[in-house]
Amino acid sequence: MELRHLRYFAAVAEVMNFTKAATRLRVAQPSLSRQVQDLEDEIGVDLLKRSPRGVTLTAEGKLFLAETLETLKRVDESVKKVRALARGEYGELHIGYAPSPSVEVLPPALAAFRYAAPGVKVVLHDLAGDELSAGLHNGSLEIAVMIQPSAESAAGLEFEELKRYPFYVAMAPGHPLSKQKAVTVQQVAAEPLVALRRLDYSEFYRILDAIFSPHRVRPHIAAECDGASSLIADVEVGKGVAVVSEVFQRAAGRRLVYRRISNSDEVHRVGIVRAAKGDVTPAGEKFCDILRKVSSPAAVKSKPAAGKARKK
């Protein structure tokens, strides 16, 4: 039994006439009659009563027609879903992200994607850098929006840069360094530093090392936090200063004061990360295209901040 047998039988049953059904299906009437007869022979029952005036359904034919129509409906829906999946308009997309680095590009990309592909269910995973890398490796994440992984953790991953941000020192309002337009790495090293917890944010310490090591100084870690919110709170109450990227200011707002680090060229690179041998679905590729568009210089709108975003 083939799908065409069911479509032929349904067409005949709808108009109760082989000639009319053949015209609608654009097949020869003898061929249509033979196909329906083959279906009946395979099932082993008569589905139609034939007469010079046309055909009528048998009791078995009525039951089989109801089942056939339901089957054809499911087949048509499956075809639509598969085609939509191939266009990136259906399915489920698991996206990992680091909240602070992705705050500028992820929200507008999600809004545009929901408009472009409303049939795709987007599942977001707020994770630390090491967890994002692990999720990409084990396939639980399709893509991630995060800072560039270090050489050690980037094995098997591909990074595509979207934005880059210079680094600032965040401090409580009224801090002595806030009187300066910019601060040096040496001045930061002389202050107690509030940092993210090393166990969960190893990439953060790689960045600190890249900033301080060229100047042969080390930061004095006064407190470690489990996330951006607690880091903001600790700096706000005066436990120390923090080294943050320009994009961090978008999340922290005006609760803190920011000053540029004048003698460091280190930048925070944020982009799309995927497994090198992973299978990114059409929906994932569509989302990546949208991320690229919202990250382009033409898409950047002026925003009030302590410093303007530096172009690539």
N, C-alpha and C positions, 0 to 999 in steps of 0.2 A: 504494500500500500504506500502510495506516494502522496505528497501534499496536493499535487494537481488533481488527484482523484477526488479529494475532499472538496476542492474548489469547484470542480465540474459538477459534482452531485449537488452542492449548495446552490449553484446557479440554476440548475434544472428545477430543483425544488422551489425556488423562489418564483419562477414564472410558470411552472407546471407545463412546460412545453420544450421539447428538445430543439426545435428549429429556432425559436426565439433565444434560447440559452446559447446555442451555437453562434448566432449572430452577435450576441453581447460579448461572448468570449473570443470571437474572431477565430473560430476553428470550424472545420468541416463537420456537418451534422452527423455523418456516419462515424467519424472518429470519436465524437462526443458520446454517441450511443454505446460504442464499443468500450470506452473508458469506464462509463458508469456500470456497464454489464460486468466488466472485469472486477470492479469494486464489489458488486453484489456476489460474484462468484467467490471472491476471496473471503468475504464475511460469512457466506453460506446462507443468506436470507435475501428475500426480495425486499428492496427498499421502496420500489415504485410499482404501481399498477399502471400498465400501459394500455391505451385504447386509441381508436382513431381520433377522438376528440382531444387527446392530450394525455397527461399522466396525473396520478394522485399518489399521495404518500400512504404507505402501509403503516400499521402501528409501529412496526420496527423502524420504518423510515422516519417517522415523526421523532422517535427517541434519538435516532442516529443524527438527524438534522440538528437537534438542539445541542448535542455533544459536538458536532462538527463546527457549528457556528462559534461555540465557546473556544474550541481549539484554534480555529482560524483567527479569532480575536486575540488570543494569547500569542500566537505566532506573529501577527502584525505588530503587537505592542513590543515584542522582543526585538523585532527588526528595527523598530523606531529607536529603542533604547540603545541598541548596538551602534546604529548609525550616529546617534547623538553622542555616544561615548567616543567614537572615532573623531568627532568634531570637537571634543573637549567640552561638551555641554551636558554631560551626565556622569554620574558616579560619585565616589567619595574621595576627597583629597585631604591627606594628612600633612599639615604644615607645622614644622617646628620653628620656634622663634625665641630670640632673647629680647625681652621687653624694651629695655633702654636703647640698644643699638637700632632696633627696627621701628622705633616710634614715628619716624618721619615718613618712611616708605610703606610700611605694612597697612595702616588704616586706609589710606586712599586706594591702595591696590585691592584690598578686600572689597571696598565699596564698588569699584569699577568691575571687579570680577563677578560679584553677585548680580550686577546688572547684565553683564555679558553672558553669564552662564548660570541662570537661576536654578537649573536642574542639578547642579553639582553641590553636594553637601560638603562644606569645608569644616574640618576638624582641626582646631588649633591646639598646639602643645607648648606651653610656657615652660622652658627647661634651661638649665645651665649649659654652658658650652660643651663640656664633656658629655653630658647626657644627649645633647643634640647630635654630636658626632656618633655616639653609640646607636641612637635611633636611626640614623641614616645607614649605618653599617648593617643593622639587623633587619632593615626593611620596614620598621614600624612608622618611619617618616619617609615621605617621598622627596620633599625638599625642605630646606631650612633657611631662614633669613637671620644671619648672625655675623659676628665679626670673623675675620679671616683666621682659620685655625692655624696653629703653629705647625712647623714642619713635622714635629713628632706625631701630632694627632691628625694631620692631614693625609696620611697614607690611605689610599683608596678613595679619597674624596676629591671633588672638583670645586674650585671656588671661582665665582664670577663677580667681580667688583661692581657694585652699584653706586656707592657713595664713599667719600673719605672725609674725615673730620679731624681738625687739629685738637690738641689737648689743652685743657685749662686746669686751673686750681680752683676748687670750690671751697668756700669758707663762709663762716657765719657773718651776717652784717655787723660791721664795727670791728672786724678783725684788723690788726695793724697792717697786714699786707693789702687790704682793700683800698688803702690810700694810694697805692701804686697803679699805674696803667698796665703793667706787666710784671711778672716775677721770674726769677731764674730757677733753674733746677737746684742750685745750691741753697737757695732760700727755702725751697720746698723741703729739702733734705733736713733742714734745721728745725722743721716743725713736726709735731706729732701727726702721724698720717692715719686716717680712717680708710680701711681697705675692705674689699670683699673677702669672704672666707676662702682660704687657699684650697681647701678640700674640694669645693664646688666650682671655683672659678680660677683654675690654673692659668687660663689665658690672660687673666688680669695681671698676674704676676710676671708673665712674659713681657707684657707691655711696660710694667714698671721697670723691669730690668733693662729694656731697650731705651727707656728715657733716662735712667740714672747712671747706668754703667759707663757710657761714653765720657761722663764727667768725673768718674772715679769716686762717686759718693753713693751712699746707701740710704734708702728711706727708713725712718723710724716708725714702725707699725705700732700704733697705740691701741687700735681696736679693729676687730674683724667683724664684718656684718654678713648676714645670710641673704641679703638682697638690697636692691636699690632704695627701697622705702626706709629700711633701717639705717642705711648709710646716710641718707639725707637727714634723718632725725639726729643721728650722732654728730654730724657736722653742725647742724643747726644749734644744738645745745652747747657747742664749743669743745667737744672731745678732741678735735683736730681738724685738719684740712683734708681734702681728698683730691686725687688726680682723676679727672673725668674728661670724656670727649665732649666736643661741642654738641653732639646730638643728645647727650645726657640732660642738657639744659631744657630741652623740649619736654622731658618727663618731670624734671624737678621744679620747673617754673621759677618764680622769683623769690622763693624762700631762702635761697642762698645767693652769695655774690661770687662772680667768676672773673678770674684774671688769666690772661693768656700766658703760657710758658714761653718766654722769649727766646731761649737758647736751645730749643729742641725742635727738630723737624719730624719727629715721630707723628704718624697719623693713625687714626682709627679707621680701618677699612671694613666696610659693611657690604655684604653681598649675598648672593644665592649660593648655597652649598648643596651638593647632591652626591650620591655615591657614584663613583666612576663607572662601575658596572651595574648600576641600578637601572630599574625600568621606570622611567618617568612617563606617566600617562599623558594622553593629549590634553586633559584638563590641567595637569601639572605644567605642561609646556605653555599652555594659554596663560596660566597665572604668571609664569616667568616673563612672558612677553609684556604683560601688564606691569609687572615690577620694573622692567626696563624703561617703560614709557613714563611712569610716574617718577622715576629717578633721574630722568634726563634733565639737563639744565633748563630746557624750555618749559618743563613742568613745575619748576621750583617757583613758589610764590614768596614774596617778601614777608617775613614774620618778625615781630619784636623779640629780640634776644640780646644777650650781652655781646654777642659778636655775630657778624653775618657769616653764612655758610660759605666756605671757600670752595671755589670751583675746582674741578679736577684739572 
